[in-house]
């Protein structure tokens, strides 16, 4: 009897700690696209901000992803997902993250996700696969000048990788699979315009098309910690529903807020 009660107490504590961690991941979330729709050209924003996007070009496939469905892009620059601009997506400090799958270097800057304009005057934040090495390339622009950097780990190996970039106004970091892969000290305000967020391709530049898959794109208005990024890697269904697949315990967000 006592052993049973102890196990229940431990399970309850683990569940509560997980719920609190997932609740923290809700803080500052301004855009979240899970791509789990069953069809159509609309991609729903699960952040509660209403930033629904559109699939363009007619050749994007909905395929099995890292979690649920993902979007598969054919490497055509006119085939992409677009999230229209909103004031809460224009950010001085940020986190941008996603899951990406790519099998090869293609001779293009393969865009994962980027709040993008034409030329070096309109990128608020962006992640790409490097044109020559396949490592994570991350950047923003400031006063008509690029602030562009490369991480270290090649990502074009036919495996799913979690990628994230964070900027807190002092340090610009790149994470690969939950670990810091590169870091640069910089204290500048990124350019902010009425740019859309583009995923998998970009009609503004012919060299940005991705050949591969993208899943679970998220944007925050703050720099997440390494621990928070690792928590996000467990799947955003936990953030939205409070569901822990390992324990099969589910709690709605309304219930979480009452605790």
C-alpha positions as MATLAB code, in Angstrom:
seq = 'XXXXXXXXXXXXXXXXXXXXXXXXXXXXXXXXXXXXXXXXXXXXXXXXXXXXXXXXXXXXXXXXXXXXXXXXXXXXXXXXXXXXXXXXXXXXXXXXXXXXXXXXXXXXXXXXXXXXXXXXXXXXXXXXXXXXXXXXXXXXXXXXXXXXXXXXXXXXXXXXXXXXXXXXXXXXXXXXXXXXXXXXXXXXXXXXXXXXXXXXXXXXXXXXXXXXXXXXXXXXXXXXXXXXXXXXXXXXXXXXXXXXXXXXXXXXXXXXXXX';
ca = [
       0.000    0.000    0.000;
       2.726    2.452    0.986;
       4.712    1.583   -2.125;
       1.652    2.281   -4.275;
       1.136    5.653   -2.613;
       4.803    6.528   -3.084;
       4.618    5.706   -6.776;
       1.503    7.835   -7.134;
       3.194   10.721   -5.326;
       6.275   10.476   -7.533;
       4.139   10.316  -10.669;
       2.148   13.352   -9.551;
       5.329   15.318   -8.800;
       6.886   14.457  -12.169;
       3.672   15.459  -13.903;
       3.536   18.775  -12.033;
       7.170   19.603  -12.788;
       6.624   18.786  -16.452;
       3.502   20.949  -16.519;
       5.412   23.873  -15.018;
       8.214   23.469  -17.555;
       5.748   23.414  -20.412;
       3.943   26.447  -18.960;
       7.260   28.341  -19.054;
       7.537   27.489  -22.751;
       4.272   29.325  -23.354;
       5.841   32.584  -22.127;
       6.780   34.841  -25.027;
       5.498   32.467  -27.712;
       4.279   34.612  -30.628;
       4.088   32.058  -33.430;
       3.855   28.264  -33.652;
       3.180   26.199  -36.759;
       2.872   22.432  -36.257;
       1.751   21.588  -39.842;
      -0.654   18.927  -38.578;
      -3.579   19.967  -40.785;
      -4.958   17.111  -42.863;
      -5.028   19.103  -46.097;
      -5.597   22.465  -47.728;
      -3.273   25.430  -48.148;
      -3.683   26.993  -44.693;
      -1.168   26.378  -41.910;
      -2.635   27.196  -38.523;
      -0.825   29.158  -35.850;
      -1.081   27.293  -32.547;
       0.334   30.127  -30.426;
      -3.033   31.830  -30.004;
      -1.831   34.907  -31.897;
      -3.709   34.115  -35.102;
      -0.697   34.157  -37.432;
      -2.120   31.646  -39.892;
      -0.051   31.151  -43.023;
      -0.499   29.886  -46.561;
       1.219   27.272  -48.694;
       2.231   28.708  -52.069;
       3.177   27.029  -55.318;
       0.981   23.946  -55.099;
       3.800   21.412  -54.742;
       4.287   21.179  -50.983;
       3.562   17.716  -49.585;
       2.219   16.955  -46.129;
       4.272   14.002  -44.938;
       5.105   12.194  -41.712;
       7.241   14.529  -39.640;
       9.222   14.506  -36.442;
       5.912   14.968  -34.610;
       2.694   14.389  -36.512;
       2.903   15.891  -39.994;
       5.609   17.984  -41.619;
       5.955   19.960  -44.842;
       8.144   18.583  -47.623;
       9.632   21.113  -50.040;
      10.876   20.232  -53.555;
      13.703   22.773  -53.882;
      11.696   25.183  -56.031;
      12.001   28.807  -55.009;
       8.396   29.568  -55.913;
       7.161   26.803  -53.605;
       7.074   28.000  -49.997;
       5.015   28.669  -46.895;
       4.359   32.302  -45.996;
       3.334   33.844  -42.674;
       2.156   37.463  -43.098;
       3.746   40.187  -41.002;
       2.334   41.135  -37.614;
       3.648   43.653  -35.104;
       4.386   40.956  -32.507;
       6.619   39.148  -35.016;
       8.896   42.226  -35.347;
      11.469   41.479  -32.681;
      14.563   43.033  -31.112;
      15.137   39.883  -29.045;
      14.015   36.516  -30.274;
      14.152   32.760  -30.536;
      13.473   31.006  -33.834;
      13.403   27.214  -33.890;
      12.357   24.301  -36.077;
      12.991   20.707  -36.994;
      14.656   20.249  -40.391;
      15.470   17.233  -42.552;
      17.792   17.471  -45.546;
      19.776   14.859  -47.423;
      22.178   16.944  -49.466;
      23.924   20.222  -50.165;
      22.168   21.694  -53.179;
      24.202   24.758  -54.092;
      21.529   26.992  -52.539;
      21.070   28.724  -49.211;
      18.342   26.322  -48.148;
      15.899   28.371  -46.114;
      14.453   26.778  -42.998;
      12.578   29.866  -41.791;
      13.308   33.572  -42.127;
      11.521   36.890  -41.641;
      12.763   38.138  -44.923;
      12.885   41.065  -47.346;
      14.890   41.532  -50.505;
      18.486   42.601  -50.002;
      20.522   43.337  -46.863;
      17.984   45.705  -45.290;
      15.102   43.579  -44.178;
      15.966   40.357  -42.376;
      14.739   40.407  -38.798;
      15.864   36.809  -38.111;
      16.589   33.798  -40.272;
      17.948   30.245  -40.430;
      19.348   28.517  -43.510;
      21.521   25.563  -44.488;
      24.872   26.853  -45.696;
      25.278   26.756  -49.472;
      28.693   25.047  -49.310;
      28.856   23.089  -46.054;
      25.282   22.340  -44.976;
      25.816   23.746  -41.475;
      23.256   26.042  -39.880;
      23.619   29.582  -41.222;
      21.904   32.262  -39.134;
      21.636   36.009  -39.532;
      19.851   39.322  -39.297;
      20.496   42.691  -40.908;
      21.329   46.018  -39.360;
      21.474   49.340  -41.233;
      21.909   47.746  -44.675;
      24.582   45.345  -43.466;
      24.520   41.600  -42.843;
      25.123   40.053  -39.437;
      25.658   36.519  -40.734;
      27.251   33.558  -38.974;
      27.746   29.838  -39.423;
      27.427   27.041  -36.885;
      29.626   23.950  -36.977;
      27.564   20.779  -37.367;
      26.579   19.655  -40.905;
      22.836   19.044  -41.169;
      22.491   17.503  -44.633;
      22.845   13.883  -43.489;
      19.335   12.551  -44.014;
      18.347   12.836  -40.349;
      15.982   15.081  -38.435;
      17.785   17.875  -36.579;
      16.425   20.469  -34.195;
      17.783   23.938  -34.946;
      17.303   27.132  -32.965;
      18.753   30.626  -32.858;
      18.463   33.040  -29.950;
      19.327   36.709  -29.567;
      19.115   38.564  -26.247;
      20.584   41.865  -27.417;
      24.095   40.835  -26.423;
      24.705   37.301  -27.656;
      23.599   35.597  -30.879;
      23.541   31.804  -30.431;
      22.880   28.827  -32.665;
      21.708   25.510  -31.232;
      21.757   22.134  -32.967;
      19.908   19.261  -31.319;
      19.694   21.155  -28.042;
      23.361   22.085  -27.745;
      25.067   25.426  -28.417;
      26.810   25.000  -31.771;
      28.019   28.589  -32.230;
      27.891   31.890  -30.359;
      28.766   35.483  -31.254;
      28.809   38.565  -29.037;
      26.899   41.381  -30.729;
      24.856   44.298  -29.393;
      22.773   45.710  -32.217;
      19.098   46.087  -32.986;
      17.961   43.971  -35.961;
      16.208   45.661  -38.865;
      12.433   45.384  -38.646;
      10.101   45.894  -41.606;
       6.749   44.527  -42.751;
       8.413   41.283  -43.844;
       6.664   37.943  -44.070;
       8.133   34.815  -42.528;
       9.060   32.395  -45.296;
       9.532   28.657  -44.753;
      11.126   26.225  -47.207;
      11.459   28.732  -50.024;
      11.331   32.449  -50.739;
      10.088   34.252  -53.874;
      12.378   37.196  -53.102;
      15.596   35.317  -53.829;
      16.272   32.532  -56.312;
      18.899   30.827  -54.161;
      16.832   30.094  -51.042;
      14.852   26.932  -51.902;
      14.977   23.985  -49.482;
      15.048   20.385  -50.641;
      13.792   18.618  -47.555;
      11.266   18.762  -44.721;
      10.407   21.204  -41.937;
       8.377   20.587  -38.784;
       7.328   22.585  -35.707;
       8.451   26.147  -36.444;
       8.236   28.434  -33.407;
       9.000   32.105  -32.737;
       9.456   33.724  -29.320;
       9.896   37.358  -28.338;
      12.687   36.423  -25.953;
      15.871   34.357  -25.945;
      15.100   30.911  -24.578;
      17.583   29.101  -22.371;
      19.275   25.870  -23.381;
      17.050   23.973  -20.952;
      13.918   25.473  -22.496;
      15.079   24.582  -25.997;
      15.664   21.004  -24.910;
      12.159   20.903  -23.439;
      10.717   22.195  -26.720;
      12.472   19.364  -28.529;
      10.132   16.922  -26.791;
       7.277   18.182  -28.983;
       5.049   21.241  -28.855;
       1.917   19.196  -28.326;
       3.039   19.338  -24.698;
       3.060   23.124  -24.769;
      -0.381   23.336  -26.278;
      -2.159   20.455  -24.512;
       0.066   19.585  -21.589;
       0.345   16.000  -22.837;
       3.205   13.785  -21.693;
       3.354   10.791  -24.061;
       5.640    8.849  -21.716;
       3.164    8.894  -18.843;
      -0.055    9.197  -20.866;
      -1.156   12.004  -18.542;
      -3.037   14.866  -20.198;
      -3.926   18.236  -18.752;
      -5.615   21.071  -20.591;
      -4.123   24.534  -20.467;
      -7.139   25.723  -18.516;
      -6.343   23.194  -15.809;
      -2.666   24.137  -15.813;
      -3.526   27.761  -15.177;
      -5.616   26.829  -12.142;
      -2.686   25.107  -10.415;
];
